[in-house]
């Protein structure tokens, strides 16, 4: 039977429109996130995106780590058979949760008061909310501090765990967060110490990112730590000879500079807490390597439109299942160690 054409105006099915809005809102939120430059699907990225759960059922995913071999092997004609070294794996579990947010217009009369495209603005504000939510959540997971919105009583879709003891570096002579004074400022000495701490043990070393054949780390500091760093003569001298303008890797985008192979970034969303000596403000800087954090994405985001009050009010919501987890492994099968991050705690005094 011959195909019979259908005549009329072509329209896009509503379900496709809603899917497009959901995807664009989610993608724009990630794009505008400060951490976007550090995200990717590879184990070489600081924030590794796992998409396995987006293609099927499940609420958790295992991220594995193959431990290096550390045996002596055999020499000369000594028997190798039955003396093979066992491969050891460690794992880190990331659990999915569900996050939703929505906005609703007051009513048709309120819409009449302005020429602004209020419904289109809904997507903008939800995208901006997602970007901020991502940033604050990743900082919370990596630093072990509660995000600003925690005080509202909203449940968190991830677990806040303190840094492991072997991955904390305190400024000055401080040996604890409560011992940090206003004099314990951020400087180049701490950058060098953090790098050496990261490489202290070959088996548990923070894995660097390879860029053009070079081992590179990233450090994110708050604006007050950045102020103190700029006062360090060694930093100023190093920047006179450093040239990162020609670098094309996103890791260098917007960076303050580089010191001893560590790219320094300044971000106002780095947590600052009144937890130092005499309630001194403490800045929670992050020294980051590969796979510091895992972002597991579940099923596709959902954009839902609804009306209320007999169609007078219009609202939209964004809905997504995802999980965030700081990479941690039990190298010795007993104690957890943060895999890709060192917390550097210093004074972060106001001007």
Secondary structure, DSSP 8 states (H G I E B T S, - for coil): -------S-----HHHHHHHHHHHHHHHHHHHSGGGGGEESSTTSSEEEE-GGGGS--SEEEEEEE---------TT---TT------EEEEEEE-EEEEEEEE---HHHHHT--S-HHHHHHHHHHHHHHHHHHHHHHHHHHT---GGGGGT---SS------GGGEEESTT-SSGGG--TT----HHHHHHHHHHHTS-TTT----EEETTEEEEEEEE-HHHHHHHHT-HHHHHHHHH---TT--SGGGTT--EEETTEEEEE-TTS-EES-SGGG--EEEEEEE-TTSEEEEE-S--EEEEEEETTTTEEEEEEEEEEEEEE-EE-TTSSS-EESSEEEEEEE----
